Amino acid sequence: MSVKPNNLIQGDRVAIVATARKIGLSELEGAVKLFESWCLEVVLGETIGKEEDQFAGSDSLRAKDFQRFLDDNTIKAIFCARGGYGSVRIIDKLDFSAFEKNPKWIIGYSDPTVILSHIYFNYNIQTIHGIMPLNIDKDNLNTPAIESLRECLFNGSIRTEHKASNLNRFGDIEGELIGGNLSVLYSLVGSKSFGDTKDKILFIEDLDEYLYHIDRIMQCLKRAGKLSGLRGLIVGAFTDMHDNTIPFGKSAQEIILESVREYDYPIVFDVPSGHIGSDNISRIIGRKTRLISREEEVIIEQ
């Protein structure tokens, strides 16, 4: 069974650190306001405001900054400030030995899928796939994304109900939840950051990809044995998909369904998690999850 970090309580110290693309202090105003309204003490990493081309400072700086908070037992949660690209460049520079002894919540999605997946498959510790500080609007702190994040952090559990898609396959199953951004998972195939998927529930989402590339990724995952032994598949938002001049002929959802057609586990589509702004519902990676897929509704319990 995977390890759950302690729930947050009022007065806890939390850190915001940039593991990938650069970000300025002004872009964090909403997150700082929100976390302080939850009576948390916010500590900003050295990477905030730093710049090296696209990145929030050099690889060594970003790794050092993240390591600092992994090792600091007074920090009870680490928020990845934003996505972009770059977390994979520092993952093998990190030492998780202190974190393994004193787990804390790590929160992010998109590019930080690298970190969430690596932590689960190597240390069996739960993390949160959820909204990041860049996405928190200081003028709108009452959204499903924010409320679900609060539930995960302070209550350590979450239950959501969603309208069923006509592409869904029905069932009632349990398994530990893995996954995140599909393109990032694709980049981790064959590495220690994306291990055995047997008896797991895989969650996937993506943004700004060509439809033929979604097909390429799904065929890769299938050939690598990542799809055959699943308990279930949760398909989140596939936002701003692109097509070629000669159409691919299928939507992202139809491509995914075709790639797993020979397997008999439940599949649910259009689950509100991923690159959809204020509706990006948090999911606990590594948590034993119940997925109920019915004709009219989908229930996800963690």
C-alpha beads as a LAMMPS data file, in Angstrom:
LAMMPS data file: protein, C-alpha beads

302 atoms
301 bonds

1 atom types
1 bond types

-500.0 500.0 xlo xhi
-500.0 500.0 ylo yhi
-500.0 500.0 zlo zhi

Masses

1 110.0

Atoms # bond

1 1 1 0.000 0.000 0.000
2 1 1 1.304 3.465 -0.876
3 1 1 2.285 6.005 1.770
4 1 1 0.072 9.040 2.361
5 1 1 1.738 12.273 3.555
6 1 1 0.193 13.966 6.571
7 1 1 -2.789 16.246 6.028
8 1 1 -2.002 19.948 6.245
9 1 1 -3.124 21.913 9.271
10 1 1 -3.300 25.639 9.926
11 1 1 0.118 27.130 10.575
12 1 1 1.999 24.694 8.324
13 1 1 4.796 26.013 6.113
14 1 1 4.522 25.312 2.365
15 1 1 6.958 26.049 -0.442
16 1 1 6.553 27.212 -4.032
17 1 1 9.411 26.254 -6.345
18 1 1 9.889 26.399 -10.134
19 1 1 11.075 23.090 -11.584
20 1 1 10.633 24.009 -15.230
21 1 1 9.772 27.253 -17.046
22 1 1 10.548 30.635 -15.534
23 1 1 7.955 32.506 -13.481
24 1 1 7.837 35.937 -11.853
25 1 1 6.765 36.873 -8.355
26 1 1 3.782 38.862 -9.641
27 1 1 2.398 35.680 -11.238
28 1 1 2.149 34.061 -7.793
29 1 1 -0.001 36.714 -6.111
30 1 1 -3.156 34.619 -6.330
31 1 1 -1.507 31.502 -4.901
32 1 1 0.102 33.367 -2.014
33 1 1 -3.220 35.044 -1.212
34 1 1 -5.029 31.705 -1.308
35 1 1 -2.548 29.774 0.819
36 1 1 -2.385 32.544 3.394
37 1 1 -6.202 32.534 3.551
38 1 1 -5.846 28.847 4.485
39 1 1 -3.561 29.974 7.359
40 1 1 -0.462 28.517 5.736
41 1 1 2.960 30.142 5.792
42 1 1 4.311 30.477 2.247
43 1 1 8.021 30.163 1.491
44 1 1 9.220 31.046 -2.020
45 1 1 12.104 29.222 -3.639
46 1 1 15.202 30.868 -5.078
47 1 1 13.999 29.884 -8.544
48 1 1 11.100 32.348 -8.438
49 1 1 12.100 35.236 -10.657
50 1 1 15.232 33.525 -11.970
51 1 1 15.777 33.138 -15.702
52 1 1 17.994 31.088 -18.006
53 1 1 16.472 31.070 -21.473
54 1 1 13.069 29.383 -20.962
55 1 1 13.999 27.932 -17.590
56 1 1 13.673 29.237 -14.026
57 1 1 17.445 29.278 -13.663
58 1 1 19.949 26.558 -14.456
59 1 1 19.308 22.855 -13.978
60 1 1 21.609 22.867 -10.959
61 1 1 19.764 25.804 -9.364
62 1 1 16.347 24.243 -9.928
63 1 1 17.530 20.918 -8.500
64 1 1 19.167 22.630 -5.500
65 1 1 16.024 24.655 -4.816
66 1 1 13.741 21.615 -4.909
67 1 1 16.210 19.587 -2.838
68 1 1 16.231 22.264 -0.163
69 1 1 12.505 21.825 0.408
70 1 1 12.602 18.035 0.142
71 1 1 15.095 18.004 3.013
72 1 1 13.424 20.667 5.190
73 1 1 11.131 18.910 7.653
74 1 1 9.401 22.184 8.532
75 1 1 8.013 22.341 4.968
76 1 1 4.841 20.232 4.768
77 1 1 4.025 20.629 1.060
78 1 1 5.868 21.646 -2.103
79 1 1 3.957 23.292 -4.952
80 1 1 5.485 23.198 -8.417
81 1 1 4.955 26.792 -9.528
82 1 1 4.127 26.018 -13.156
83 1 1 4.696 23.643 -16.036
84 1 1 6.281 24.238 -19.408
85 1 1 9.322 22.009 -19.758
86 1 1 12.289 21.164 -17.583
87 1 1 11.397 18.872 -14.667
88 1 1 12.913 15.845 -16.437
89 1 1 16.277 17.649 -16.574
90 1 1 16.538 17.699 -12.772
91 1 1 14.779 14.510 -11.643
92 1 1 17.949 12.391 -11.528
93 1 1 19.805 15.099 -9.633
94 1 1 17.414 14.831 -6.671
95 1 1 17.994 12.803 -3.505
96 1 1 14.693 11.592 -2.050
97 1 1 16.160 9.816 1.006
98 1 1 15.039 12.461 3.522
99 1 1 11.682 12.820 1.779
100 1 1 11.161 9.054 1.921
101 1 1 11.568 9.144 5.716
102 1 1 9.342 12.217 6.126
103 1 1 6.908 12.364 3.176
104 1 1 5.158 15.628 2.329
105 1 1 2.677 16.536 -0.368
106 1 1 4.124 17.382 -3.784
107 1 1 1.622 19.161 -6.042
108 1 1 1.650 19.794 -9.783
109 1 1 0.473 18.617 -13.189
110 1 1 1.555 18.795 -16.828
111 1 1 5.398 18.894 -16.910
112 1 1 5.699 17.992 -13.171
113 1 1 4.071 14.652 -14.068
114 1 1 7.741 13.576 -14.210
115 1 1 8.104 14.203 -10.485
116 1 1 4.761 12.695 -9.461
117 1 1 5.332 9.517 -11.460
118 1 1 8.958 9.147 -10.344
119 1 1 7.998 9.448 -6.670
120 1 1 5.253 6.828 -6.929
121 1 1 7.190 4.229 -8.878
122 1 1 10.387 4.566 -6.826
123 1 1 9.171 5.423 -3.318
124 1 1 5.489 4.414 -3.280
125 1 1 4.483 7.812 -1.874
126 1 1 1.287 9.633 -2.837
127 1 1 1.315 13.018 -4.581
128 1 1 -1.345 15.392 -5.916
129 1 1 -2.070 16.002 -9.591
130 1 1 -3.684 19.410 -9.277
131 1 1 -3.767 23.103 -10.026
132 1 1 -0.452 24.976 -9.760
133 1 1 0.226 28.478 -8.410
134 1 1 0.466 30.014 -11.909
135 1 1 -3.157 28.986 -12.536
136 1 1 -4.589 30.527 -9.357
137 1 1 -6.419 33.799 -10.048
138 1 1 -6.290 36.179 -7.087
139 1 1 -9.711 37.529 -8.093
140 1 1 -11.381 34.103 -8.227
141 1 1 -10.450 31.823 -5.349
142 1 1 -13.706 29.849 -5.357
143 1 1 -13.398 27.273 -8.136
144 1 1 -13.729 23.472 -8.389
145 1 1 -9.968 23.225 -8.977
146 1 1 -9.139 25.124 -5.799
147 1 1 -11.772 23.421 -3.651
148 1 1 -10.611 19.974 -4.744
149 1 1 -7.004 20.910 -3.965
150 1 1 -8.026 22.014 -0.480
151 1 1 -9.896 18.730 0.055
152 1 1 -6.842 16.691 -0.895
153 1 1 -4.411 18.721 1.219
154 1 1 -6.435 19.153 4.387
155 1 1 -8.701 16.087 4.340
156 1 1 -6.457 13.699 2.442
157 1 1 -9.324 12.327 0.367
158 1 1 -11.696 13.309 -2.401
159 1 1 -14.879 11.990 -4.040
160 1 1 -16.201 13.364 -7.326
161 1 1 -19.201 12.658 -9.544
162 1 1 -19.331 13.430 -13.252
163 1 1 -21.740 13.072 -16.142
164 1 1 -21.028 9.982 -18.239
165 1 1 -19.674 10.155 -21.789
166 1 1 -21.326 8.015 -24.464
167 1 1 -17.888 6.475 -25.121
168 1 1 -17.531 5.124 -21.576
169 1 1 -17.277 1.438 -20.706
170 1 1 -19.020 0.429 -17.511
171 1 1 -17.680 -1.244 -14.383
172 1 1 -16.837 -0.873 -10.705
173 1 1 -13.158 -1.434 -9.938
174 1 1 -10.379 -0.479 -7.522
175 1 1 -6.667 0.105 -8.010
176 1 1 -3.930 2.611 -7.278
177 1 1 -4.106 5.681 -9.522
178 1 1 -1.109 6.504 -11.706
179 1 1 -0.474 8.823 -14.621
180 1 1 -0.828 12.463 -15.565
181 1 1 0.143 14.237 -18.761
182 1 1 0.173 11.745 -21.634
183 1 1 3.058 13.290 -23.589
184 1 1 5.209 13.410 -20.472
185 1 1 4.427 9.769 -19.644
186 1 1 5.428 8.888 -23.219
187 1 1 8.807 10.528 -22.618
188 1 1 9.305 8.369 -19.499
189 1 1 8.723 4.971 -21.143
190 1 1 11.715 2.729 -20.463
191 1 1 12.879 4.783 -17.471
192 1 1 12.579 4.124 -13.756
193 1 1 10.066 6.969 -13.566
194 1 1 7.309 4.925 -15.286
195 1 1 7.164 1.376 -13.945
196 1 1 4.805 -1.584 -13.917
197 1 1 1.191 -0.612 -14.601
198 1 1 -0.387 -3.984 -13.826
199 1 1 -3.556 -3.668 -11.700
200 1 1 -3.339 0.133 -11.728
201 1 1 -5.879 2.732 -12.855
202 1 1 -4.211 4.938 -15.449
203 1 1 -5.191 8.605 -15.708
204 1 1 -4.195 10.596 -18.806
205 1 1 -4.708 14.144 -20.076
206 1 1 -2.985 16.387 -22.610
207 1 1 -2.809 19.785 -24.294
208 1 1 -1.853 21.214 -27.679
209 1 1 -0.982 17.977 -29.494
210 1 1 -1.579 16.696 -32.992
211 1 1 -4.043 13.834 -33.237
212 1 1 -1.554 11.577 -35.019
213 1 1 0.837 12.152 -32.113
214 1 1 -1.831 10.983 -29.632
215 1 1 -2.122 7.826 -31.739
216 1 1 1.674 7.410 -31.775
217 1 1 1.798 7.716 -27.985
218 1 1 -1.009 5.233 -27.400
219 1 1 0.587 2.717 -29.766
220 1 1 3.893 3.142 -27.891
221 1 1 2.236 2.569 -24.515
222 1 1 0.435 -0.469 -25.906
223 1 1 3.612 -2.009 -27.353
224 1 1 5.464 -1.285 -24.092
225 1 1 2.851 -3.257 -22.127
226 1 1 1.524 -0.245 -20.254
227 1 1 -2.144 -0.724 -21.248
228 1 1 -2.866 -4.450 -21.172
229 1 1 -2.866 -5.109 -17.425
230 1 1 -4.734 -2.048 -16.189
231 1 1 -7.750 -2.211 -13.885
232 1 1 -9.226 0.857 -15.558
233 1 1 -8.529 3.992 -17.623
234 1 1 -9.545 7.563 -16.756
235 1 1 -9.316 10.018 -19.646
236 1 1 -9.244 13.648 -18.597
237 1 1 -9.260 16.763 -20.737
238 1 1 -7.626 16.684 -24.163
239 1 1 -7.509 20.405 -24.827
240 1 1 -6.678 22.279 -28.063
241 1 1 -5.959 19.241 -30.197
242 1 1 -4.661 19.810 -33.748
243 1 1 -5.086 17.975 -37.036
244 1 1 -3.177 17.884 -40.321
245 1 1 -4.373 19.152 -43.700
246 1 1 -5.371 15.568 -44.448
247 1 1 -7.532 14.758 -41.377
248 1 1 -6.547 11.902 -39.103
249 1 1 -10.190 10.844 -39.064
250 1 1 -10.723 10.335 -35.320
251 1 1 -10.948 12.511 -32.214
252 1 1 -8.419 12.092 -29.410
253 1 1 -11.039 10.183 -27.424
254 1 1 -11.752 7.826 -30.343
255 1 1 -8.016 7.230 -30.834
256 1 1 -7.640 6.286 -27.174
257 1 1 -10.674 4.000 -27.227
258 1 1 -9.424 2.216 -30.334
259 1 1 -6.018 1.581 -28.736
260 1 1 -7.569 -0.269 -25.766
261 1 1 -10.507 -1.880 -27.553
262 1 1 -9.200 -5.429 -26.990
263 1 1 -9.051 -4.988 -23.219
264 1 1 -12.144 -5.362 -21.039
265 1 1 -11.612 -2.866 -18.221
266 1 1 -13.792 0.208 -17.550
267 1 1 -12.904 3.414 -19.389
268 1 1 -14.271 6.880 -18.655
269 1 1 -13.862 9.975 -20.812
270 1 1 -14.135 13.744 -20.335
271 1 1 -13.279 13.624 -16.634
272 1 1 -12.633 17.239 -15.548
273 1 1 -8.913 17.086 -14.786
274 1 1 -6.059 18.519 -16.828
275 1 1 -5.524 21.714 -18.798
276 1 1 -8.977 23.204 -18.205
277 1 1 -8.234 26.061 -15.815
278 1 1 -10.670 26.505 -12.953
279 1 1 -12.278 23.082 -13.514
280 1 1 -9.023 21.112 -13.115
281 1 1 -10.095 18.723 -10.345
282 1 1 -7.251 17.347 -8.198
283 1 1 -6.455 13.614 -8.181
284 1 1 -4.232 11.778 -5.704
285 1 1 -1.548 9.854 -7.570
286 1 1 -0.695 6.565 -5.856
287 1 1 -3.943 6.447 -3.866
288 1 1 -6.135 3.349 -3.889
289 1 1 -9.028 4.574 -5.998
290 1 1 -12.524 3.293 -6.695
291 1 1 -13.813 3.977 -10.191
292 1 1 -17.535 3.479 -10.785
293 1 1 -18.684 3.851 -14.393
294 1 1 -22.439 3.726 -14.985
295 1 1 -24.746 4.678 -17.831
296 1 1 -25.547 8.102 -16.377
297 1 1 -22.625 8.919 -14.096
298 1 1 -18.988 8.409 -13.159
299 1 1 -17.867 8.322 -9.523
300 1 1 -14.222 8.529 -8.486
301 1 1 -13.452 7.912 -4.811
302 1 1 -10.014 8.384 -3.282

Bonds

1 1 1 2
2 1 2 3
3 1 3 4
4 1 4 5
5 1 5 6
6 1 6 7
7 1 7 8
8 1 8 9
9 1 9 10
10 1 10 11
11 1 11 12
12 1 12 13
13 1 13 14
14 1 14 15
15 1 15 16
16 1 16 17
17 1 17 18
18 1 18 19
19 1 19 20
20 1 20 21
21 1 21 22
22 1 22 23
23 1 23 24
24 1 24 25
25 1 25 26
26 1 26 27
27 1 27 28
28 1 28 29
29 1 29 30
30 1 30 31
31 1 31 32
32 1 32 33
33 1 33 34
34 1 34 35
35 1 35 36
36 1 36 37
37 1 37 38
38 1 38 39
39 1 39 40
40 1 40 41
41 1 41 42
42 1 42 43
43 1 43 44
44 1 44 45
45 1 45 46
46 1 46 47
47 1 47 48
48 1 48 49
49 1 49 50
50 1 50 51
51 1 51 52
52 1 52 53
53 1 53 54
54 1 54 55
55 1 55 56
56 1 56 57
57 1 57 58
58 1 58 59
59 1 59 60
60 1 60 61
61 1 61 62
62 1 62 63
63 1 63 64
64 1 64 65
65 1 65 66
66 1 66 67
67 1 67 68
68 1 68 69
69 1 69 70
70 1 70 71
71 1 71 72
72 1 72 73
73 1 73 74
74 1 74 75
75 1 75 76
76 1 76 77
77 1 77 78
78 1 78 79
79 1 79 80
80 1 80 81
81 1 81 82
82 1 82 83
83 1 83 84
84 1 84 85
85 1 85 86
86 1 86 87
87 1 87 88
88 1 88 89
89 1 89 90
90 1 90 91
91 1 91 92
92 1 92 93
93 1 93 94
94 1 94 95
95 1 95 96
96 1 96 97
97 1 97 98
98 1 98 99
99 1 99 100
100 1 100 101
101 1 101 102
102 1 102 103
103 1 103 104
104 1 104 105
105 1 105 106
106 1 106 107
107 1 107 108
108 1 108 109
109 1 109 110
110 1 110 111
111 1 111 112
112 1 112 113
113 1 113 114
114 1 114 115
115 1 115 116
116 1 116 117
117 1 117 118
118 1 118 119
119 1 119 120
120 1 120 121
121 1 121 122
122 1 122 123
123 1 123 124
124 1 124 125
125 1 125 126
126 1 126 127
127 1 127 128
128 1 128 129
129 1 129 130
130 1 130 131
131 1 131 132
132 1 132 133
133 1 133 134
134 1 134 135
135 1 135 136
136 1 136 137
137 1 137 138
138 1 138 139
139 1 139 140
140 1 140 141
141 1 141 142
142 1 142 143
143 1 143 144
144 1 144 145
145 1 145 146
146 1 146 147
147 1 147 148
148 1 148 149
149 1 149 150
150 1 150 151
151 1 151 152
152 1 152 153
153 1 153 154
154 1 154 155
155 1 155 156
156 1 156 157
157 1 157 158
158 1 158 159
159 1 159 160
160 1 160 161
161 1 161 162
162 1 162 163
163 1 163 164
164 1 164 165
165 1 165 166
166 1 166 167
167 1 167 168
168 1 168 169
169 1 169 170
170 1 170 171
171 1 171 172
172 1 172 173
173 1 173 174
174 1 174 175
175 1 175 176
176 1 176 177
177 1 177 178
178 1 178 179
179 1 179 180
180 1 180 181
181 1 181 182
182 1 182 183
183 1 183 184
184 1 184 185
185 1 185 186
186 1 186 187
187 1 187 188
188 1 188 189
189 1 189 190
190 1 190 191
191 1 191 192
192 1 192 193
193 1 193 194
194 1 194 195
195 1 195 196
196 1 196 197
197 1 197 198
198 1 198 199
199 1 199 200
200 1 200 201
201 1 201 202
202 1 202 203
203 1 203 204
204 1 204 205
205 1 205 206
206 1 206 207
207 1 207 208
208 1 208 209
209 1 209 210
210 1 210 211
211 1 211 212
212 1 212 213
213 1 213 214
214 1 214 215
215 1 215 216
216 1 216 217
217 1 217 218
218 1 218 219
219 1 219 220
220 1 220 221
221 1 221 222
222 1 222 223
223 1 223 224
224 1 224 225
225 1 225 226
226 1 226 227
227 1 227 228
228 1 228 229
229 1 229 230
230 1 230 231
231 1 231 232
232 1 232 233
233 1 233 234
234 1 234 235
235 1 235 236
236 1 236 237
237 1 237 238
238 1 238 239
239 1 239 240
240 1 240 241
241 1 241 242
242 1 242 243
243 1 243 244
244 1 244 245
245 1 245 246
246 1 246 247
247 1 247 248
248 1 248 249
249 1 249 250
250 1 250 251
251 1 251 252
252 1 252 253
253 1 253 254
254 1 254 255
255 1 255 256
256 1 256 257
257 1 257 258
258 1 258 259
259 1 259 260
260 1 260 261
261 1 261 262
262 1 262 263
263 1 263 264
264 1 264 265
265 1 265 266
266 1 266 267
267 1 267 268
268 1 268 269
269 1 269 270
270 1 270 271
271 1 271 272
272 1 272 273
273 1 273 274
274 1 274 275
275 1 275 276
276 1 276 277
277 1 277 278
278 1 278 279
279 1 279 280
280 1 280 281
281 1 281 282
282 1 282 283
283 1 283 284
284 1 284 285
285 1 285 286
286 1 286 287
287 1 287 288
288 1 288 289
289 1 289 290
290 1 290 291
291 1 291 292
292 1 292 293
293 1 293 294
294 1 294 295
295 1 295 296
296 1 296 297
297 1 297 298
298 1 298 299
299 1 299 300
300 1 300 301
301 1 301 302
